[in-house]
């Protein structure tokens, strides 16, 4: 199982939100490049980079995100406000290994089918879930689709994976939503990437046992709850 540090961009800083609430930050670090280099130096080979401002429909952090992709040797999966094919192509051309798409994917299945067909293996579906309800627009609105229906629609597409974020666990260090990951895993052939609530090595082992092929970790790394050296040693980074 791969372990991927999260870098969430907001106002030019690296932040972590609590429960997906933009009014509750538990981490804010101004020097984002130092953060990216820190995770690279620790031995991680991937980064999960998200532009929260762009996801919320605000002016994004495009230049900063591109700098991170250019300046590190890690593979970067980028997401946040990607809602047309031009944006997908631009981020792949900029060096992103994959592009994470949520809001439009949950609203426009034919579009997702088209763009994933054009870029097979390089589109990751973001399935953000709050209490079993998929959410869109930076976690602000309920999606017009159920988890089961979404997974059924997407199973035949050539996706690079499905990123399942338990938004209701984000930033709380209260443990991941194991039943959610197990449920998704039984309904899809795609690799499942888990996020939300991870606080310990035991949490990671439980997610691996639930079938997750990778995990995205944010607050647990920034708070010191998890040691990056221990993570890289036990899990394939």
N, C-alpha and C positions, 0 to 999 in steps of 0.2 A: 504493500500500500504506500502510495506517495503522500508526502506531507508538503503542503504549499502555504507559505506565509502570505497573508493578505495585506495589501496596501490600499487603503480607501482614501481617495483624494477629496478634499473639501476646502475651498478657500485657499488653495495652494499648500495645505498642510496634510499630514497623514493623520487620520482620525479613526476612531472606532465608536460606533453608536450602540446604545443600549436598547434592545428590543426593536431595532429598526426605527427608533424615534429620533428625528432630526433635532429635537430640543434636548436630547440627552446624550452628551458625549462623555465617554470615560477615558478617552485618549485623544490628545492633540499634540502633534510633533511638527514644528515648523520646517525642519530640515529633512525633506523627504528623500533627497538623494543619499543622505547619510544612512537613512533607514534601509533603502534598497541595497546599498553596498554592504551594510551589516548582515543582512540575510544571505547575500551572496558569499560573503567571507565565512559565514557559519557553515557553509557547505550545501545550502539549499540550491537546487538546480532549476526551480520554477518559482514564479511569482504570480499571485492573483491580484491584478491591478484594476481598480474600479474607480471611475469618475462619478462620485455621488452627485455633484452639481449637475453634470450633464444628464444623469439619470432622472433628476428631478425637474428637468426642463429649464435649467438655469445656464448661465455662461459657464462652460466647462473649463477643465484644466488640461487642454489638449497639448500645449507646448511642454508642460511638465511631464505629462504621461509619455510623450515621445522621447524626452530626454532620458527617462528611466529605461525605456526600451533600448535606446541607442547605447547608453552608458554601462549596461550590465550584460553579462554573458549568460544570464539565466533565461530560460524560456518563459515568455510572458503570455498569460491568457488575459486579455483585456475586455472589460465590459463597462457599460454605463452610457445610456443614451444612444445606443447603436440601433437605428430604426429604419435604415434603408441600405440598399446594396452598395451605394457609393461609399458609405461609412465603413461597411464591412471590408471592402476592397482597400480603402485608405489605411485602415489599421493593419491589415495583413501586409500591405506594401511597406508600412512603416517598420515592420519587423515582428509584429505580434505572432506568436505561434498559433494562437486560436482566438476567436472572438466569441464572447458570451452575449447571448441575446435573450431578453426576457419579455419586456412589455409587448412589443409587436408580435413576437412569436406566439404569445398566448392569445392574441387577438386576431391574428391573420395566418392561419395554418398553411394556406396555399403559398403565401410569400416565403414562409420558413422552408417549405418543401423545395421551392425554387432556389433559394440562396444556399441551402445545404447541398443541393445537387451540384451547384456551381463550384462549391468549395468543400468537397467531401472530407470528412474527418477534422475539419478546422472550425466548425461551428458547435459551440456548446450551448445547450438549452438551459437557461436559468429558470428553475422552478422554485420560486420563493414562496414559502408557505407560512401562514400564521394561523395556528390552531386548525389545521387541515383545510384551510382556504387559501388557494393561490392568490397572490397579490402582485400588482404591477405599479408602474410609475413611482419607482423608488420606495416601494412598500406602502404607498399611500392609498391605493384603491384595490378593492376586491376584483379579481379577474372574472370574466364572464365564462368560466369553464371550471370543471372539477378536476381534481388530480387524476382520477381514473380516466376521464375522457381525454385529457391532454396526453397521457402516456399511451393510450390506444392510438391516437392520431399520429404520434411521433415515432412509433416503434420501428417502422420500416424505413425511416429517413437515415441517410448516411451521416449521422451526427458524430461529433467527437466525444460526446458524453452528455450527461445531465447533471447539472449542479443543483443539488437540493439543499436549500438554506432554510433551516428552522428559525424564521425571523423572531418568533416568540422566545427563543433562547439566546439570541444574539447579545453578546456583551455581558451576559449574566453569570457566566462561569458556573452554571447550574447543571451541566451535563447535557449531552446531545439528545435528540429525539430519536432513540433507537427504533421504536416501532415505525416511525415515519420512513426511515431509511430501509428497513426490512420490507415494508409494504411496497415502496417504489421498486426495490430490487427484484421483487417477485413479478413485477408487471412490465419489465423492460429488458431488452437484450443489451442495451447500451451501458457503458461504464457509468457508475454512479459516484459522483463527487459529493461529499457531505460537508456541511458547514453549520455552525450555530451551536453555542453552548459548551464547546469542548474546553475542559479544564485540567485534564490529567492524562497521563499515559494509559491509565485503565480505560478512560473514555475512548482513546484512539484504538486500543485493542478491541473494545466492544464494537466500534464501528467497522473495524476490519472483519470481525466475526459476523457482522450483519451484512457483509458483502460489498462495502464501499471499496472502490479501487483507489480513491484518493480523498484527502480531506483538506479543507482550507481552514487555516487557523489565524485568528486575529488577536483578540483581547488576551488570551492565555499567554501568548508570546510577549506582548507589550507590557503586561503586568508582572511578568516574571513567574507566573504560575507554572509554566513549562520552560524547561531548559533547552535551547536550540541544539546544543551539543548532544544531549540525550536523544532528542528527536531524530537527528541525522544518523546517530549511531544505530538506533533500533529500526527505523523505517527508511525505506528507499526514498531519498529526497529527490 
